[in-house]
């Protein structure tokens, strides 16, 4: 059984520079989450709780999940206030209850919260599948978004771990 993490896909991410292939990311996340639910897996939304006045301040419009995302009442929500959703949250305890065979990771932002999630999931001994075309960010001052995504996909596929870490595209995870 799979568990799928959807990291920080909140309205506040729409502020600022455009996000690389955001509509495609949302569509792929929706297709994957539908499959995970249909196979009795669990979908976990990670919700960033920012500071007063920022784009993810709790109980403000930016804090809400993107309305285009398919959600189900059975989905789990884990709230965090750091890049790493395992730090100071019940995420690891919930995953220990669920005992997924694989942990699929998607979301925003590739180089911050998604990266922290991947590394922490590996450190917490989960078999990780990073959805290679399921995470996004804005261009950075020194690299365009597509370059950052390629770089992180390469880094994650080469991490030294005690468990499995793989990269797979949505089409590989949803064949035919």
ABEGO torsion letter per residue (X at the ends): XBBBBBBGBBAAAABEBBBBGAAAAAAAAAAAAAAAAAAGBBBBBBBBBBBBGBAABBGBAAABBBAABBBBAABBBBBBABABAABGBAAAAAAAAAGBABBBBBEOBAABAAAAAAAAAAAAGBBBBBBAAABBBBBBAABBAAAAAAAAAAAAAABBBABBBBBBBAAAABBX
